[in-house]
Every structure is written in C-alpha cells, then in structure tokens.
Amino acid sequence: MFSGSIAMAICESNESRFKQYKTKACKGCPVRELCTTAKNGRVLARNIYTSVYQENKRNMEADPELYRQRQAIVEHPFGTIKRQWGFDHILPKKGRKRASADVGLIFTAYNLKRILNLLGKKAWNSLLETISLCNFAFIAAHRMILKPHTLFKCQQHLCVIL
C-alpha cells in the first residue's frame, strides 16, 4: 500500500467518460518498477459506467435464458439500425418529442424493410398496389363528400374524378 493522496479527474475519450486516478506516492515507491515504467507514475482509468456494466453482467449470469430471449427479440433491430444503417446516436433536438419523431421514422423504415424481406418483392409490390388503390378510393370518396355535384367514375381499379 502507499501513503499519499489520490488525485481524480474526469476525462472523455471516444464518446466515453473516464475517471482517472493518480498519486504522487509512485515516485518514492520501492516496487515502482513492478507497477509502471511511466515517468509520472501509474494512472488508473475507470469508465464512469463500470458499475452499471458490472450489474448488467451479474443480471445476465443470473438468468442466461432470459438474456438469450432478449437477444433474439430486441437486440437484432437495434444492432441493424445502429451498425448497418449508421444511426448510432440521435442528433440533439429541442426536447424528447422531436427526438422521438426521429426514432419513430427510423423504426418505421426498419419495419417496412423487414416486411419487404418477409413478403418478397412480388408480394410487396402487390401490397403497395392495394394500398395505392385504397388511397385513391379514399381520396375520391372524400372529394365527393366535399363536392356533392362531382361525378365519380372508376375505370379498371383507377378512380377518376370528372
């Protein structure tokens, strides 16, 4: 053990924050060569979230089946969005509502891509065609309600307002 005070500083590196511990007691330590070769003594760095990481590790070890289930259900979409699509952070917004809108759009895009992959291109195009036809019918009905004197004619699934 050493006798002396310990200095602590918080540093940032690669978007992480670390606590750095160092002491002047290293200079006069008889076993210094076993610990460090650094001129100013040894510096210990500890991530400020280390306790959270350790608690998560204990939880994973306590119930590995639950963690495997979580990996299968939740982790895949987040991993795809974060690493393959490059959305590793949300740009600073004014409030949680605006950031939530960004996340909502990202998840909507993920879900649409997932549906495309599950259905296949042919079924996806058929689904889009059906949605488009429903959309045209809705718009046409809406216009008829707003303009009662408008005639409505449907030609081969394409709704036309005359």
C-alpha positions in Angstrom: 0.0 0.0 0.0 1.1 3.6 -0.4 0.9 6.7 1.7 -0.2 9.8 -0.1 -3.2 11.5 -1.6 -5.0 10.3 -4.8 -6.0 12.8 -7.5 -9.1 12.1 -9.5 -10.1 13.7 -12.9 -12.9 13.0 -15.3 -11.7 12.7 -18.9 -13.5 12.0 -22.2 -12.3 9.6 -24.9 -14.2 8.1 -27.9 -17.6 9.5 -26.5 -17.0 7.8 -23.2 -16.2 9.4 -19.9 -13.5 8.0 -17.5 -12.3 8.7 -14.0 -8.6 8.9 -13.8 -6.8 8.2 -10.6 -3.2 9.1 -9.9 -0.9 9.8 -7.0 2.5 11.3 -6.3 3.3 8.4 -4.0 4.6 6.4 -7.0 7.8 8.5 -7.2 9.2 7.1 -3.9 7.7 3.6 -4.1 10.3 0.8 -3.7 8.3 -1.6 -6.1 7.5 1.0 -8.7 9.2 -1.0 -11.5 6.7 -3.8 -10.9 3.8 -1.4 -11.4 4.8 1.1 -14.1 7.5 2.5 -16.3 5.7 5.8 -16.8 7.7 8.9 -15.8 5.0 10.5 -13.7 3.7 7.2 -12.2 0.8 5.0 -12.9 -2.6 6.3 -14.0 -5.6 4.2 -13.4 -8.7 4.9 -15.6 -12.2 3.6 -14.9 -15.2 4.2 -17.1 -17.8 6.1 -15.1 -20.4 3.4 -16.1 -18.3 0.5 -14.9 -20.7 -0.2 -12.0 -23.6 -0.3 -14.4 -21.7 -2.7 -16.7 -20.9 -5.0 -13.8 -24.6 -5.0 -12.6 -25.7 -5.9 -16.1 -23.2 -8.8 -16.2 -24.5 -10.1 -12.9 -28.1 -10.0 -14.2 -27.0 -11.8 -17.4 -25.3 -14.5 -15.4 -28.3 -14.9 -13.0 -30.7 -15.6 -15.9 -28.9 -16.5 -19.1 -32.1 -17.9 -20.8 -33.9 -14.5 -20.4 -30.9 -12.8 -21.9 -30.8 -15.1 -24.9 -34.5 -14.4 -25.4 -33.8 -10.7 -25.3 -31.0 -11.0 -27.8 -33.3 -12.8 -30.2 -36.2 -10.3 -29.9 -34.8 -6.9 -29.2 -31.1 -6.7 -29.9 -31.2 -7.6 -33.6 -33.2 -4.5 -34.7 -31.1 -2.1 -32.6 -27.9 -3.7 -33.9 -29.0 -3.4 -37.5 -30.1 0.2 -37.1 -27.0 1.2 -35.2 -24.2 -0.6 -37.0 -25.5 -1.3 -40.6 -27.5 1.9 -41.0 -25.2 4.2 -39.0 -27.7 5.6 -36.6 -25.5 5.3 -33.5 -27.0 8.5 -32.0 -29.8 10.9 -32.3 -29.0 14.4 -33.2 -29.6 17.0 -30.5 -33.2 18.2 -30.6 -35.3 20.6 -28.7 -37.0 18.1 -26.4 -37.8 14.5 -26.2 -40.8 14.8 -28.6 -38.6 15.8 -31.6 -36.0 13.1 -30.9 -38.8 10.6 -30.5 -40.1 11.6 -34.0 -36.7 10.7 -35.5 -36.6 7.4 -33.7 -40.2 6.7 -34.9 -39.2 7.3 -38.5 -36.1 5.1 -38.2 -38.2 2.2 -36.7 -40.9 2.7 -39.4 -38.2 2.3 -42.1 -36.8 -0.8 -40.3 -40.3 -2.4 -40.1 -41.1 -1.6 -43.8 -37.7 -3.2 -44.8 -38.5 -6.2 -42.6 -41.9 -6.6 -44.2 -40.3 -6.4 -47.7 -37.8 -9.1 -46.8 -40.5 -11.4 -45.3 -43.0 -11.0 -48.2 -40.6 -10.8 -51.1 -40.6 -8.3 -53.9 -43.7 -9.6 -55.8 -46.0 -9.7 -52.7 -44.6 -6.3 -51.6 -45.5 -4.7 -54.9 -48.9 -6.3 -54.7 -49.4 -4.9 -51.2 -48.3 -1.4 -52.4 -50.7 -1.6 -55.3 -53.6 -2.5 -53.0 -52.7 0.4 -50.6 -52.5 2.8 -53.5 -55.9 1.7 -54.8 -57.4 2.1 -51.3 -55.8 5.5 -51.1 -57.2 6.6 -54.4 -60.7 5.4 -53.4 -60.4 7.2 -50.1 -59.4 10.5 -51.8 -62.2 10.1 -54.4 -64.8 9.5 -51.7 -63.5 12.4 -49.7 -63.8 14.7 -52.8 -67.3 13.5 -53.4 -68.3 14.4 -49.9 -66.8 17.8 -50.2 -68.2 18.4 -53.7 -71.6 16.6 -54.0 -72.1 17.6 -57.6 -68.9 15.9 -58.8 -69.3 12.7 -60.8 -67.3 9.6 -59.9 -66.2 7.1 -62.4 -64.0 4.0 -61.8 -62.0 2.6 -64.8 -60.2 -0.7 -64.1 -59.4 0.0 -60.5 -58.2 3.5 -61.2 -60.6 6.1 -59.6 -61.1 9.2 -61.6 -62.8 12.4 -60.6 -64.7 14.0 -63.5 
